[in-house]
């Protein structure tokens, strides 16, 4: 009973510290983390036990302790500290309101059982409420936001405002609850409505913080994709110049080959011709340049590059979009095959064709282990997830810019990437 009483008296700070676990960057734990964590709990409980501050002002003490606990145990910036503390405050507020709502409703059904066992039942319901609130919050929110990445926020002011809003709301709800007339016939209706409103407000504040973080994450991803596309555009111009130089050199060699020369000189020219990049003539210059460059990379990696390409069906795409789209697809396939030792499996098949009113790009390659898919896109297997996995996202954005789509199939160690883009009416009239 002593332990139960200790937990009950410190349920606010303990609830905040438990909720804090949902929002902190676990990959940035400080040295001697567990010693720091234990010290945080002991010190926080000790302070709240001896603190002379009455309700509801003791909530400010608990919030301050929560704010201090984050940088003490984790290496993160002020924005993440305030985000974690504010969200933990919201979760604790929601769970406490849900707990007492359930108790009040239960008392309406069986008052003689609930009232004598109020302390034990409130603790049990508090545990249940934490499970019901924390598990969905983790899986639907923080798991995706925090895994392997640093949080970015649109506005520090918004984090401060939301923290101030929830503090003010807690104080107002406390005094509004104190003002309720217990003897009134509508007391329980008023109590239930007030606490439900407080829980809803805390949820909305936490949601605002998630949106604040999510908005900046999307903006940063957009900037990264734009930078990658700009880089692809620059690389395309370089590849285009290289292709022109190769074509000129190839033409010169052919002219020399047709001239009279001895066997030794002819052999040297044949060797130089073989060393040039493979030349493609698909009906689209951007496709030709891209395939020539990627074929050379495949040859260097010992990978067979098998193509069946009608480049003319991609005439509606900008050249650097073609370079980025096909280049990322082949680069991903090459990287996937880099750890494969069996020669017969080191094959990339590229097919570009026209089906009805659609241009279809299909890339197939062997994979040892099929990647997990989230939202139809593969999850990068690299440890630095924040800075990887943008290749396919970039391809998807390009396809969608032309009204198309991208999807992936994985079956029996076969990875298939398919891009479908509508052929415009102007392009169809030229076919």
VENFENBEL-V470159 format. One record per backbone hydrogen bond with DSSP energy under -1.0 kcal/mol. CO is the residue of the C=O (numbers start at 1). NH is the residue of the N-H. E is the energy in kcal/mol with one decimal. If there is no record, write none. Layout:
CO&NH&E, CO&NH&E
//
This chain:
1&5&-2.6, 2&6&-2.3, 3&7&-2.6, 4&8&-2.6, 5&9&-2.3, 6&10&-1.1, 8&11&-1.1, 10&14&-2.5, 11&15&-2.1, 12&16&-2.1, 13&17&-2.3, 14&18&-2.4, 15&19&-2.4, 16&20&-2.1, 19&22&-1.8, 20&23&-1.5, 24&26&-1.3, 25&28&-2.2, 28&75&-2.6, 32&36&-2.3, 33&37&-2.9, 34&38&-2.4, 35&39&-2.2, 36&40&-2.3, 37&41&-2.1, 38&42&-2.6, 39&43&-2.7, 40&44&-2.4, 41&45&-2.6, 42&46&-2.4, 43&47&-2.6, 44&48&-2.2, 45&49&-1.8, 46&50&-1.7, 47&51&-1.5, 54&58&-1.2, 56&59&-1.5, 57&60&-1.1, 57&61&-1.0, 58&62&-2.2, 59&63&-2.4, 60&64&-2.4, 61&65&-2.3, 62&66&-2.0, 63&67&-2.4, 64&68&-2.2, 65&69&-1.7, 66&70&-1.2, 68&72&-1.2, 69&73&-1.5, 70&74&-2.5, 73&30&-2.4, 74&76&-1.1, 77&81&-2.0, 78&82&-2.6, 79&83&-2.5, 80&84&-2.8, 81&85&-2.5, 82&86&-2.6, 83&87&-2.4, 84&88&-2.4, 85&89&-2.2, 86&90&-2.1, 87&91&-2.6, 88&92&-2.5, 89&93&-2.0, 90&94&-2.7, 91&95&-2.7, 92&96&-2.2, 93&97&-2.2, 94&98&-2.6, 95&99&-2.2, 96&100&-2.2, 97&101&-2.0, 98&102&-2.3, 99&103&-2.1, 100&104&-2.2, 101&105&-2.3, 102&106&-2.3, 103&107&-2.4, 104&108&-1.2, 106&110&-2.8, 110&114&-2.0, 111&115&-2.3, 115&118&-1.2, 117&121&-2.7, 118&122&-2.7, 119&123&-1.8, 120&124&-2.2, 121&125&-2.9, 122&126&-1.9, 123&127&-1.8, 124&128&-2.1, 125&129&-3.0, 126&130&-2.1, 127&131&-2.0, 128&132&-2.5, 129&133&-1.9, 130&134&-3.0, 131&135&-1.5, 133&137&-1.7, 134&138&-2.4, 135&139&-2.4, 136&140&-2.6, 137&141&-1.3, 137&142&-1.6, 138&143&-2.8, 141&145&-1.5, 142&146&-2.8, 143&147&-1.2, 146&149&-1.3, 155&159&-1.0, 156&160&-2.1, 157&161&-3.1, 158&162&-2.6, 159&163&-2.0, 160&164&-2.4, 161&165&-2.8, 162&166&-2.2, 163&167&-1.8, 164&168&-2.5, 165&169&-2.6, 166&170&-2.1, 167&171&-2.1, 168&172&-2.7, 169&173&-2.7, 170&174&-2.1, 171&175&-2.2, 172&176&-2.4, 173&177&-2.4, 174&178&-2.1, 175&179&-1.3, 181&184&-1.4, 184&187&-1.4, 186&190&-2.7, 187&191&-3.1, 188&192&-2.6, 189&193&-2.4, 190&194&-2.5, 191&195&-2.3, 192&196&-2.3, 193&197&-2.2, 194&198&-2.0, 195&199&-2.3, 196&200&-2.2, 197&201&-2.4, 198&202&-2.4, 199&203&-2.0, 200&204&-2.3, 201&205&-2.2, 202&206&-2.2, 203&207&-2.5, 204&208&-2.2, 205&209&-1.7, 206&210&-2.0, 207&211&-2.6, 208&212&-2.4, 209&213&-2.0, 210&214&-3.3, 211&215&-3.0, 212&154&-1.3, 212&216&-1.2, 213&217&-2.0, 214&218&-2.5, 215&219&-2.1, 216&220&-2.7, 217&221&-2.3, 218&222&-2.3, 219&223&-2.3, 220&224&-2.5, 221&225&-2.4, 222&226&-2.3, 223&227&-2.2, 224&228&-2.4, 225&229&-2.4, 226&230&-2.2, 227&231&-2.3, 228&232&-2.6, 229&233&-2.2, 230&234&-2.1, 231&235&-2.6, 232&236&-2.3, 233&237&-1.8, 234&238&-1.9, 235&239&-2.9, 236&240&-2.8, 237&241&-2.0, 238&242&-2.5, 239&243&-2.5, 240&244&-2.0, 241&245&-2.2, 242&246&-2.5, 243&247&-2.5, 244&248&-2.2, 245&249&-2.6, 246&250&-3.0, 247&251&-2.4, 248&252&-2.4, 249&253&-2.3, 250&254&-2.2, 251&255&-2.1, 252&256&-2.3, 253&257&-2.7, 254&258&-1.7, 262&266&-2.0, 263&267&-2.2, 264&268&-1.8, 265&269&-2.1, 266&270&-2.3, 267&271&-2.1, 268&272&-2.0, 269&273&-2.5, 270&274&-2.1, 271&275&-1.3, 273&276&-1.1, 282&311&-1.2, 284&288&-2.4, 285&289&-2.6, 286&290&-2.3, 287&291&-2.9, 288&292&-2.2, 289&293&-2.1, 290&294&-2.6, 291&295&-2.6, 292&296&-1.5, 293&297&-1.6, 294&298&-2.4, 295&299&-2.4, 296&300&-2.1, 297&301&-1.7, 298&303&-3.1, 299&302&-1.0, 304&348&-2.9, 306&350&-3.0, 308&352&-2.4, 310&313&-1.3, 311&314&-1.8, 312&315&-1.5, 314&317&-1.8, 318&322&-2.1, 319&323&-2.3, 320&324&-2.1, 321&325&-3.0, 322&326&-2.7, 323&327&-1.8, 324&328&-2.3, 325&329&-1.6, 326&330&-2.5, 327&331&-2.6, 328&332&-2.5, 329&333&-1.7, 330&334&-2.7, 331&335&-2.4, 332&336&-2.1, 333&337&-1.7, 337&340&-1.6, 342&345&-1.2, 343&346&-1.0, 345&347&-1.9, 346&304&-2.6, 348&306&-2.8, 349&364&-2.4, 350&308&-2.2, 351&362&-2.7, 352&310&-1.8, 353&360&-3.0, 355&358&-2.1, 357&423&-3.0, 358&355&-2.9, 359&421&-2.5, 360&353&-2.1, 361&419&-2.7, 362&351&-2.7, 363&417&-2.7, 364&349&-2.3, 365&415&-3.0, 372&379&-2.7, 374&377&-1.4, 377&374&-3.0, 383&385&-1.6, 390&394&-2.7, 391&395&-1.9, 392&396&-2.7, 393&397&-2.3, 394&398&-2.2, 395&399&-2.5, 396&400&-2.4, 397&401&-1.8, 398&402&-1.0, 399&404&-3.3, 400&403&-1.6, 405&420&-2.4, 407&418&-2.6, 409&416&-2.9, 411&414&-1.0, 413&367&-2.2, 414&411&-1.9, 415&365&-1.9, 416&409&-2.7, 417&363&-2.6, 418&407&-2.3, 419&361&-3.0, 420&405&-2.3, 421&359&-3.3, 424&428&-2.4, 425&429&-1.9
//
